[in-house]
Amino acid sequence: MQALSAGAVLEVDLAAVAANWRMLVARHAGAVGAVVKADGYGLGAKPVARRLYREGCRHFFTAHLAEAVALRGEAPGAMVAALNGLWPGDAGAYAEHDVPPVLGSLGEVEAWSAEGLRRGRRLEALLHVDTGMNRLGLSPGEVERLAEEPERLDGVAVRYVMTHLASAEEPGAPINALQARRFAAACARLPTAPRSLANSSGIFLGADFASELARPGAALYGINPTPGRANPMRPCVRLRAPVLQVREVGAGEGVGYNGAWVAPRDSRIATVSVGYADGFLRSLSNAGEARFDGAPVPLVGRVSMDLSTYDVTELPGVAPGAWLELIGPDVPVDAVAERAGTNGYEVLTSLGRRYARVYLDA
Ligand SMILES: *Cc1c(COP(=O)(O)O)cnc(C)c1O
């Protein structure tokens, strides 16, 4: 199970991912899908989708068509949709691969409907309505055009009408209720179809945000969907890295590039085999914190490309070959993110390709 060289090991607990999905199913009035874009938020879209399919999940979302095509075979009979919409010229490929696009403009609707008419059948798609994100989706004017000219959808079977919440993790943000109202108004103007509204945090906003299909990503992977409150999700990632060397560094000596940390006393410094080329963010320089046997270990100095350094002066048990926990039950993804000045999504999707990956309960 260990890496061939002195590399770090990334453990993904698929039983925890499955437990998180079941928990969301229990909380949400409608069905619950799984967003597995960006290689399953960095954890591995295939193993995640396979495990959730076994659990009973039948709706998967990627961002790109290519991601959906790669997963198609893992989820027979399930919907595997691509959120980023229909790129000009791709309609044939979507249809061939049985991937419904998420249509977000009249141009996309036109291209998909034409593809359906050419094939002599209505092709499944989702309609994406913009209710305040101003990123993708049909504008209110475009929704009106579709309402007035329903023949624009003659080649389309609308499987879901969906929208995406911009601030779901802030329960007090007024835009949440505004988006729910705009969504209801848009749905009333469009062909009757099941609706898809909540992302992870949306599931925790209450009954007004329930729909026929929720689209959680982050919460499945253990990111807290309710920031500021206790995390209801189970952690599912553990990143452990081996100590290569432990060095004595005298008071006043600098450690790492540019001496960005200067030892305030005679210190012991552990050098670990993980750096920013592993997606271990450089912004953790002089800010990260690992654990050794549960004890906190401060990251000192700059994170280098392949290495990082930790002050283990107080931890005589740390020797070459010891393992530090960089992410895990005691070092939550959200805590790493806060120290790095980003969010858990970026921490997970940055996870590097050099890690030896171990899947529990695959
Ligand atoms: C990424 C994404 C989701 C999942 O959001 P989480 O916050 O990770 O739950 C849902 N819907 C759309 C349109 C997305 O782009």
The ligand as a Gaussian input file, in Angstrom:
#p B3LYP/6-31G(d) Opt

LIG

0 1
 C      -20.223000      22.630000      -8.727000
 C      -21.688000      22.717000      -8.855000
 C      -22.533000      22.079000      -7.938000
 C      -22.017000      21.451000      -6.662000
 O      -21.773000      22.455000      -5.710000
 P      -21.224000      22.121000      -4.240000
 O      -21.148000      23.439000      -3.580000
 O      -19.896000      21.489000      -4.419000
 O      -22.212000      21.188000      -3.624000
 C      -23.893000      22.081000      -8.204000
 N      -24.391000      22.687000      -9.302000
 C      -23.608000      23.342000     -10.187000
 C      -24.225000      24.007000     -11.358000
 C      -22.232000      23.389000      -9.978000
 O      -21.455000      24.048000     -10.859000

